[in-house]
Amino acid sequence: MSRRAVILAGGRGTRLRPYTVVLPKPLMPIGEYPILEVIVRQLSRAGFDHITMAVNHQAEIIKAFFVHGERWGVRIDYSQEFQPLGTMGPLTLISDLPSHFLVMNGDVLSDLDYASFHDEHVERGELFTISSMSREHQIDYGVLETNDAQRLAGFREKPKTRYQVSMGIYMVSSLVLEYIPRDTAYGFDNLMLDLLAAQQPARVSPFDGYWLDIGRPDDYARAIDEFEAMKERFIGA
């Protein structure tokens, strides 16, 4: 089965400044590799033979590093946006997308089985599939619960809540492109709300493996600490 991927690699990486003043966020190093090279290696091993990188900020540096992908045994091409189009808007610039394709952020470190994620979506004939992770959020304050008279009705010290969050990895049917406007910023959040309004909700596929958002300073620091010991898990020997 031929598999196609679109990697969103056009962000400015503002949360990782000052590092991203010099390097585009997808080329931030994790061990001996840029995070985007880790992703390309993973996708190549998973049978993705055509990768389109949606680029904008410092695009020429990314193109110079990856060229056409021969080094990794994949075909790499580029879709250049000249104004910020959000996370989903760049898809309107790519004219040869197949019926189903992977879309992912270029700053994700995960051991997700990309081939199985792709194939399950195709076999089910889904419109849009979100890979999700359970994350815990702790409030750093004592939370006061009050009644109508503003009397204390309950108290929780630094409560924790668990959420299903998007991993920034999606499978997309080309039918979704009908919802995405051209020449304007349009994000994942916009698309999810529009699909809900159209009574075409996305499928959520929970994942319980490893996932870090390298665009977050805390996650990036953790990835640097853990990658070398776990490198075979991500990209093989």
DRENSE-266802 format. One line per 5 residues: number of its first residue (from 1); their letters; for each residue x, y, z of N, C-alpha, C. Coordinates in Angstrom, 2 decimals, decimal comma, padded with zeros to 5 digits. Layout:
<recs>
NUM) A) X:Y:Z:X:Y:Z:X:Y:Z | ...;
</recs>
This chain:
<recs>
1) MSRRA) 000,84:-001,20:000,00:000,00:000,00:000,00:000,88:001,25:000,00 | 000,64:002,14:-000,95:001,36:003,41:-000,98:000,81:004,33:000,10 | 001,69:004,97:000,83:001,28:005,86:001,91:001,87:007,25:001,72 | 001,05:008,27:001,92:001,45:009,67:001,72:001,34:010,42:003,04 | 002,26:011,32:003,27:002,25:012,13:004,48:002,50:013,59:004,15;
6) VILAG) 001,86:014,45:004,92:002,13:015,89:004,88:002,64:016,28:006,27 | 003,81:016,89:006,32:004,38:017,34:007,58:004,30:018,86:007,64 | 003,69:019,36:008,69:003,54:020,80:008,88:004,82:021,33:009,52 | 005,63:022,03:008,72:006,96:022,44:009,17:007,18:023,94:008,97 | 006,10:024,71:009,03:006,22:026,13:008,74:006,16:027,05:009,94;
11) GRGTR) 006,03:026,49:011,16:005,88:027,32:012,35:007,14:028,08:012,72 | 006,95:029,14:013,49:008,08:029,98:013,90:008,73:029,52:015,20 | 008,10:028,62:015,93:008,72:028,10:017,14:008,92:029,14:018,21 | 007,94:030,00:018,41:008,11:031,12:019,35:008,33:030,64:020,78 | 007,79:029,47:021,13:007,97:028,99:022,51:009,39:028,51:022,78;
16) LRPYT) 010,17:028,28:021,73:011,54:027,80:021,90:012,59:028,89:021,64 | 012,15:030,12:021,55:013,14:031,19:021,41:014,01:031,24:022,67 | 015,32:031,59:022,53:015,98:032,17:021,34:016,53:031,14:020,36 | 016,41:029,83:020,65:017,01:028,81:019,77:016,48:028,91:018,34 | 015,17:029,17:018,21:014,56:029,16:016,89:014,77:030,46:016,12;
21) VVLPK) 015,52:031,39:016,68:015,94:032,55:015,90:016,95:032,12:014,85 | 017,76:031,11:015,18:018,81:030,60:014,30:018,32:029,43:013,45 | 017,61:028,49:014,09:017,15:027,28:013,40:015,63:027,25:013,34 | 015,06:026,75:012,25:013,62:026,49:012,27:013,31:025,40:013,29 | 012,16:025,49:013,92:011,81:024,55:014,99:011,96:023,09:014,57;
26) PLMPI) 011,54:022,68:013,36:011,67:021,26:013,01:013,11:020,76:012,91 | 014,08:021,67:012,86:015,48:021,26:012,80:016,17:021,34:014,16 | 015,41:021,59:015,22:015,99:021,56:016,56:016,50:020,14:016,84 | 017,72:020,02:017,38:018,31:018,68:017,52:017,76:017,89:018,69 | 017,58:016,59:018,44:017,27:015,60:019,47:018,37:014,55:019,37;
31) GEYPI) 019,31:014,56:020,27:020,47:013,71:020,10:021,24:014,16:018,87 | 021,57:013,22:017,99:022,36:013,56:016,81:021,50:013,95:015,62 | 020,19:013,93:015,76:019,29:014,21:014,65:018,38:015,40:014,94 | 018,03:016,16:013,91:016,92:017,10:014,06:015,62:016,32:014,25 | 014,67:016,87:014,99:013,42:016,17:015,23:012,72:015,82:013,92;
36) LEVIV) 012,81:016,69:012,91:012,14:016,41:011,64:012,78:015,24:010,92 | 014,10:015,05:011,08:014,73:013,88:010,48:014,28:012,60:011,19 | 014,10:012,66:012,49:013,57:011,50:013,22:012,22:011,11:012,64 | 011,36:012,10:012,39:010,04:011,82:011,83:010,15:011,21:010,43 | 011,01:011,77:009,60:011,18:011,25:008,24:011,67:009,81:008,29;
41) RQLSR) 012,63:009,51:009,15:013,11:008,14:009,29:011,97:007,21:009,73 | 011,16:007,66:010,67:010,05:006,84:011,14:009,04:006,57:010,02 | 008,69:007,61:009,28:007,72:007,45:008,21:008,26:006,55:007,11 | 009,54:006,69:006,80:010,14:005,83:005,78:010,07:004,36:006,20 | 010,39:004,07:007,46:010,32:002,70:007,97:008,89:002,18:007,97;
46) AGFDH) 007,92:003,08:008,09:006,50:002,69:008,14:005,89:002,58:006,75 | 006,69:002,73:005,70:006,20:002,52:004,35:005,60:003,75:003,69 | 005,85:004,92:004,23:005,43:006,16:003,56:006,49:006,49:002,51 | 006,08:006,55:001,25:007,06:006,75:000,18:007,04:008,16:-000,41 | 006,10:008,99:000,02:005,99:010,35:-000,50:005,63:011,28:000,66;
51) ITMAV) 006,50:012,22:000,94:006,29:013,17:002,04:006,32:014,58:001,46 | 005,29:015,34:001,76:005,27:016,76:001,41:005,46:017,57:002,68 | 006,43:018,45:002,67:006,66:019,34:003,81:006,03:020,69:003,51 | 005,07:021,09:004,35:004,45:022,40:004,22:005,32:023,39:004,98 | 005,97:024,30:004,25:007,00:025,15:004,84:006,64:026,63:004,67;
56) NHQAE) 007,23:027,43:005,52:007,07:028,89:005,46:008,30:029,53:006,08 | 008,34:029,62:007,40:009,44:030,27:008,11:010,75:029,50:007,90 | 011,79:030,19:007,44:013,11:029,61:007,20:013,03:028,36:006,31 | 012,16:028,44:005,32:011,93:027,29:004,44:013,19:026,83:003,73 | 014,04:027,76:003,32:015,22:027,38:002,53:016,18:026,51:003,33;
61) IIKAF) 016,23:026,70:004,65:017,11:025,86:005,48:016,59:024,43:005,50 | 015,28:024,28:005,63:014,68:022,94:005,63:014,89:022,27:004,29 | 014,67:022,99:003,19:014,86:022,42:001,86:016,31:022,02:001,63 | 017,24:022,83:002,10:018,65:022,51:001,90:019,05:021,25:002,67 | 018,42:021,02:003,80:018,76:019,84:004,61:018,18:018,57:004,00;
66) FVHGE) 016,93:018,59:003,59:016,26:017,37:003,15:016,30:017,16:001,64 | 016,47:018,23:000,88:016,51:018,17:-000,58:015,31:017,35:-001,07 | 015,53:016,26:-001,80:014,41:015,48:-002,35:014,20:014,15:-001,63 | 014,94:013,93:-000,54:014,67:012,76:000,30:015,41:011,49:-000,04 | 016,29:011,52:-001,05:016,96:010,29:-001,47:017,71:009,62:-000,33;
71) RWGVR) 018,26:010,41:000,55:019,06:009,87:001,66:018,25:008,94:002,56 | 016,95:009,17:002,62:016,08:008,38:003,50:015,18:007,42:002,72 | 015,39:007,33:001,42:014,62:006,40:000,61:013,17:006,79:000,41 | 012,89:008,09:000,47:011,54:008,59:000,25:011,59:009,76:-000,74 | 010,46:010,06:-001,33:010,34:011,25:-002,15:009,85:012,39:-001,27;
76) IDYSQ) 010,62:013,47:-001,20:010,22:014,64:-000,43:010,04:015,81:-001,38 | 008,88:016,46:-001,28:008,68:017,72:-001,98:008,12:018,74:-000,99 | 007,88:019,95:-001,48:007,59:021,06:-000,57:006,40:021,86:-001,07 | 005,62:022,33:-000,12:004,53:023,25:-000,40:004,81:024,54:000,36 | 005,06:025,60:-000,37:005,46:026,87:000,23:004,24:027,76:000,46;
81) EFQPL) 004,04:028,17:001,70:003,01:029,17:001,97:003,70:030,52:002,19 | 003,07:031,56:001,69:003,67:032,90:001,78:002,93:033,79:002,76 | 001,91:033,24:003,40:001,23:033,90:004,50:000,80:032,81:005,47 | 000,71:033,12:006,76:000,33:032,08:007,72:-001,07:031,53:007,43 | -001,18:030,23:007,27:-002,45:029,59:006,92:-002,96:028,66:008,02;
86) GTMGP) -002,32:028,68:009,20:-002,76:027,81:010,26:-002,33:026,37:010,01 | -002,95:025,43:010,73:-002,53:024,03:010,62:-003,20:023,29:009,47 | -004,41:023,68:009,12:-005,13:022,97:008,06:-005,12:023,73:006,73 | -005,01:025,05:006,76:-005,00:025,85:005,55:-003,96:025,44:004,53 | -002,74:025,03:004,95:-001,72:024,65:003,96:-002,14:023,48:003,06;
91) LTLIS) -003,08:022,67:003,49:-003,50:021,53:002,67:-004,13:021,99:001,36 | -004,70:023,19:001,33:-005,34:023,68:000,10:-004,31:024,01:-000,97 | -003,03:024,10:-000,62:-001,99:024,44:-001,59:-001,41:023,20:-002,27 | -001,80:022,01:-001,81:-001,22:020,77:-002,33:-002,22:020,14:-003,28 | -001,87:020,05:-004,55:-002,84:019,68:-005,58:-002,97:018,18:-005,82;
96) DLPSH) -002,03:017,37:-005,33:-002,04:015,95:-005,70:-002,26:015,03:-004,51 | -003,03:015,46:-003,53:-003,25:014,63:-002,35:-004,13:013,43:-002,71 | -003,81:012,25:-002,16:-004,62:011,05:-002,44:-005,91:011,05:-001,62 | -006,66:009,97:-001,73:-007,94:009,87:-001,03:-007,78:009,93:000,48 | -006,68:009,39:001,00:-006,41:009,42:002,44:-004,92:009,68:002,64;
101) FLVMN) -004,58:010,48:003,62:-003,19:010,82:003,86:-002,98:011,23:005,31 | -001,74:011,06:005,76:-001,35:011,45:007,11:-000,97:012,92:007,13 | -001,38:013,63:008,17:-000,94:015,00:008,41:-000,40:015,06:009,83 | 000,77:015,64:010,01:001,33:015,72:011,36:002,22:016,94:011,51 | 002,33:017,38:012,75:003,24:018,47:013,07:004,68:018,01:012,96;
106) GDVLS) 005,56:018,92:012,60:006,96:018,58:012,41:007,79:018,65:013,67 | 007,15:018,65:014,82:007,88:018,75:016,09:007,36:017,74:017,11 | 006,97:016,55:016,62:006,39:015,51:017,48:007,38:014,37:017,62 | 007,63:013,94:018,85:008,44:012,75:019,10:007,52:011,69:019,70 | 007,30:010,62:018,96:006,38:009,57:019,39:006,81:008,23:018,82;
111) DLDYA) 006,38:007,16:019,49:006,60:005,82:018,95:005,30:005,23:018,40 | 004,39:006,10:017,99:003,15:005,66:017,35:003,47:004,78:016,13 | 002,69:003,74:015,94:002,80:002,90:014,75:002,07:003,63:013,61 | 002,83:004,39:012,84:002,23:005,24:011,81:001,55:004,43:010,71 | 002,09:003,28:010,38:001,48:002,45:009,33:000,12:001,95:009,77;
116) SFHDE) 000,02:001,44:011,00:-001,26:000,93:011,49:-002,27:002,05:011,64 | -001,82:003,20:012,10:-002,71:004,36:012,25:-003,28:004,74:010,88 | -002,43:004,77:009,87:-002,85:005,07:008,50:-003,85:004,02:008,00 | -003,48:002,76:008,11:-004,26:001,70:007,49:-005,62:001,51:008,16 | -005,67:001,65:009,48:-006,95:001,51:010,17:-007,93:002,59:009,72;
121) HVERG) -007,44:003,81:009,59:-008,29:004,90:009,11:-008,82:004,60:007,71 | -007,95:004,13:006,83:-008,36:003,83:005,45:-009,39:002,71:005,44 | -009,11:001,64:006,19:-010,02:000,49:006,21:-011,40:000,86:006,76 | -011,43:001,77:007,71:-012,71:002,19:008,29:-013,42:003,23:007,43 | -012,72:003,81:006,47:-013,31:004,84:005,62:-013,67:006,10:006,38;
126) ELFTI) -012,81:006,47:007,35:-013,09:007,64:008,17:-012,85:008,94:007,40 | -013,51:010,00:007,87:-013,30:011,32:007,30:-012,06:011,97:007,90 | -011,91:011,84:009,22:-010,78:012,47:009,91:-010,55:011,67:011,20 | -009,30:011,32:011,45:-008,94:010,57:012,66:-007,85:011,33:013,42 | -008,05:011,48:014,71:-007,10:012,19:015,58:-006,42:011,17:016,48;
131) SSMSR) -005,10:011,15:016,48:-004,38:010,36:017,47:-004,31:011,17:018,75 | -004,75:010,57:019,86:-004,85:011,33:021,11:-004,06:010,66:022,23 | -003,71:011,48:023,20:-002,95:011,02:024,36:-003,62:011,56:025,62 | -003,64:010,75:026,67:-004,16:011,20:027,96:-003,06:011,98:028,69 | -003,39:013,20:029,08:-002,43:014,02:029,82:-003,07:014,56:031,09;
136) EHQID) -002,27:014,67:032,11:-002,74:015,15:033,41:-002,36:016,61:033,60 | -003,31:017,38:034,07:-003,05:018,80:034,35:-003,34:019,06:035,82 | -002,37:019,65:036,52:-002,54:019,96:037,93:-002,69:021,46:038,14 | -003,72:021,85:038,88:-003,90:023,24:039,29:-002,99:023,50:040,48 | -002,17:024,54:040,40:-001,19:024,80:041,45:-001,75:025,61:042,62;
141) YGVLE) -003,04:025,61:042,77:-003,69:026,38:043,84:-004,73:025,52:044,54 | -005,10:025,94:045,73:-006,25:025,34:046,39:-007,52:025,86:045,73 | -008,37:024,96:045,25:-009,57:025,35:044,51:-010,75:025,44:045,47 | -011,41:026,59:045,49:-012,55:026,85:046,36:-013,85:026,64:045,60 | -014,75:025,88:046,16:-016,08:025,71:045,60:-017,06:026,45:046,50;
146) TNDAQ) -017,85:027,35:045,93:-018,74:028,19:046,73:-020,19:027,99:046,33 | -021,10:028,35:047,25:-022,52:028,30:046,94:-023,02:029,68:046,54 | -024,33:029,83:046,35:-024,89:031,10:045,90:-024,66:032,23:046,89 | -024,49:031,90:048,15:-024,25:032,92:049,19:-022,76:033,20:049,37 | -021,96:032,67:048,48:-020,51:032,83:048,54:-019,91:032,28:049,83;
151) RLAGF) -020,51:031,20:050,30:-019,95:030,44:051,40:-019,20:029,23:050,84 | -018,15:028,84:051,51:-017,37:027,70:051,05:-018,21:026,43:051,10 | -018,34:025,76:049,97:-019,11:024,53:049,89:-018,21:023,31:049,68 | -016,97:023,54:049,31:-016,04:022,45:049,09:-014,65:023,00:048,85 | -013,66:022,15:049,01:-012,28:022,58:048,84:-011,44:021,42:048,30;
156) REKPK) -010,62:021,73:047,29:-009,71:020,73:046,75:-008,31:021,34:046,66 | -007,36:020,71:047,26:-005,98:021,21:047,25:-005,24:020,70:046,01 | -004,90:021,65:045,14:-004,13:021,34:043,93:-004,68:020,12:043,18 | -005,92:020,21:042,73:-006,53:019,03:042,08:-005,89:018,72:040,73 | -006,00:017,45:040,34:-005,49:016,99:039,05:-006,66:016,55:038,19;
161) TRYQV) -006,57:016,87:036,90:-007,59:016,48:035,94:-006,91:015,84:034,74 | -007,50:014,78:034,21:-006,95:014,13:033,02:-007,78:014,50:031,80 | -007,09:014,75:030,69:-007,74:015,12:029,44:-007,20:014,25:028,31 | -008,04:014,03:027,30:-007,56:013,49:026,03:-007,14:014,68:025,16 | -005,89:014,72:024,76:-005,39:015,85:023,97:-004,93:015,36:022,61;
166) SMGIY) -005,01:016,23:021,63:-004,53:015,90:020,30:-003,01:015,82:020,30 | -002,47:014,80:019,64:-001,02:014,63:019,53:-000,43:015,40:018,36 | -001,28:016,05:017,56:-000,77:016,72:016,37:-000,47:015,74:015,25 | -001,15:014,56:015,27:-000,99:013,53:014,25:-002,39:013,12:013,81 | -002,66:013,24:012,50:-004,01:013,03:012,00:-003,99:012,18:010,73;
171) MVSSL) -005,08:011,46:010,50:-005,35:010,88:009,19:-006,54:011,62:008,59 | -006,42:011,95:007,30:-007,38:012,85:006,67:-007,88:012,26:005,36 | -009,18:012,33:005,16:-009,77:012,03:003,85:-009,75:013,30:003,01 | -009,54:013,13:001,72:-009,52:014,30:000,84:-010,87:015,02:000,81 | -011,94:014,35:001,25:-013,25:015,00:001,31:-013,25:016,16:002,30;
176) VLEYI) -012,34:016,12:003,27:-012,23:017,20:004,26:-011,84:018,52:003,61 | -011,15:018,45:002,48:-010,68:019,68:001,83:-011,83:020,60:001,44 | -013,03:020,04:001,30:-014,19:020,86:000,96:-014,54:021,84:002,08 | -014,11:021,54:003,29:-014,43:022,39:004,44:-013,40:023,50:004,65 | -012,24:023,39:004,00:-011,12:024,30:004,29:-011,11:025,45:003,29;
181) PRDTA) -011,26:026,69:003,76:-011,24:027,84:002,84:-009,83:028,10:002,32 | -009,76:028,68:001,16:-008,46:029,01:000,56:-008,02:030,42:000,97 | -006,71:030,61:000,97:-006,10:031,93:001,15:-006,47:032,59:002,47 | -006,67:031,77:003,50:-006,95:032,34:004,82:-006,46:031,37:005,88 | -006,14:031,91:007,04:-005,70:031,07:008,15:-006,86:030,22:008,65;
186) YGFDN) -006,62:028,92:008,75:-007,66:027,98:009,15:-006,98:026,84:009,89 | -007,33:026,70:011,17:-006,62:025,76:012,01:-007,36:024,47:012,28 | -006,71:023,58:012,98:-007,31:022,33:013,42:-008,58:022,60:014,23 | -008,52:023,62:015,09:-009,69:023,95:015,90:-010,88:024,37:015,03 | -010,62:025,17:014,01:-011,69:025,58:013,09:-012,32:024,38:012,41;
191) LMLDL) -011,48:023,47:011,95:-011,99:022,30:011,23:-012,81:021,41:012,15 | -012,34:021,19:013,37:-013,09:020,33:014,29:-014,48:020,91:014,58 | -014,55:022,22:014,78:-015,84:022,87:015,05:-016,74:022,79:013,82 | -016,16:022,95:012,63:-016,97:022,88:011,41:-017,48:021,46:011,16 | -016,65:020,45:011,45:-017,09:019,07:011,28:-018,19:018,72:012,30;
196) LAAQQ) -018,07:019,22:013,51:-019,12:019,00:014,51:-020,42:019,65:014,06 | -020,31:020,88:013,55:-021,51:021,59:013,08:-022,17:020,86:011,91 | -021,36:020,20:011,10:-021,88:019,46:009,95:-022,30:018,03:010,32 | -022,25:017,73:011,62:-022,57:016,39:012,12:-021,71:015,31:011,46 | -020,43:015,67:011,30:-019,42:014,75:010,77:-018,23:014,72:011,72;
201) PARVS) -018,45:014,32:012,98:-017,36:014,42:013,96:-016,19:013,50:013,63 | -015,00:013,99:013,94:-013,79:013,19:013,74:-013,78:012,00:014,69 | -013,08:010,95:014,28:-012,85:009,81:015,17:-011,59:010,09:016,00 | -011,63:009,72:017,28:-010,48:009,87:018,17:-009,89:008,49:018,43 | -008,59:008,36:018,20:-007,89:007,10:018,36:-006,89:007,22:019,52;
206) PFDGY) -007,26:006,76:020,73:-006,37:006,92:021,89:-005,08:006,12:021,73 | -004,00:006,69:022,23:-002,67:006,08:022,15:-002,05:006,13:023,53 | -001,43:005,03:023,96:-000,86:005,00:025,32:000,64:004,79:025,31 | 001,28:005,12:024,20:002,73:004,98:024,11:003,46:006,26:024,50 | 004,51:006,57:023,76:005,38:007,72:024,06:005,01:008,87:023,15;
211) WLDIG) 004,90:010,06:023,70:004,61:011,26:022,90:005,10:012,50:023,63 | 005,84:013,32:022,90:006,24:014,64:023,41:006,02:015,68:022,32 | 005,63:016,86:022,74:005,48:018,01:021,85:006,74:018,84:021,99 | 007,65:018,71:021,01:008,96:019,34:021,12:008,85:020,87:021,11 | 007,71:021,39:020,66:007,52:022,84:020,69:007,35:023,40:022,09;
216) RPDDY) 007,14:022,53:023,07:007,03:022,95:024,48:008,41:022,81:025,12 | 008,91:023,87:025,76:010,26:023,79:026,34:010,45:022,62:027,29 | 009,46:022,31:028,14:009,61:021,19:029,07:009,72:019,86:028,34 | 008,89:019,68:027,31:008,94:018,44:026,53:010,24:018,33:025,75 | 010,72:019,46:025,24:011,98:019,44:024,49:013,13:019,04:025,40;
221) ARAID) 013,18:019,59:026,61:014,24:019,23:027,55:014,17:017,75:027,90 | 012,95:017,23:028,07:012,80:015,81:028,39:013,25:014,95:027,22 | 012,92:015,35:025,99:013,32:014,59:024,81:014,84:014,50:024,70 | 015,51:015,60:024,97:016,97:015,61:024,92:017,53:014,62:025,94 | 016,94:014,59:027,13:017,41:013,69:028,19:017,16:012,22:027,86;
226) EFEAM) 016,06:011,91:027,17:015,64:010,53:027,01:015,96:009,91:025,66 | 016,22:010,71:024,64:016,29:010,17:023,29:017,40:009,14:023,11 | 018,59:009,43:023,58:019,71:008,52:023,32:019,44:007,12:023,86 | 018,88:007,04:025,07:018,60:005,75:025,67:017,47:005,02:024,96 | 016,62:005,77:024,24:015,43:005,19:023,59:015,52:005,24:022,08;
231) KERFI) 016,69:005,56:021,51:016,80:005,81:020,07:016,33:004,62:019,26 | 016,68:003,41:019,65:016,27:002,23:018,88:014,76:002,10:018,85 | 014,09:002,51:019,91:012,63:002,46:019,97:012,00:003,38:018,92 | 012,68:004,49:018,62:012,12:005,46:017,68:012,54:005,17:016,23 | 013,80:004,89:016,01:014,28:004,80:014,62:015,02:003,51:014,31;
236) GA) 015,01:002,54:015,22:015,69:001,28:014,97:017,17:001,36:015,25 | 017,83:000,27:015,01:019,27:000,18:015,30:020,07:001,05:014,34;
</recs>
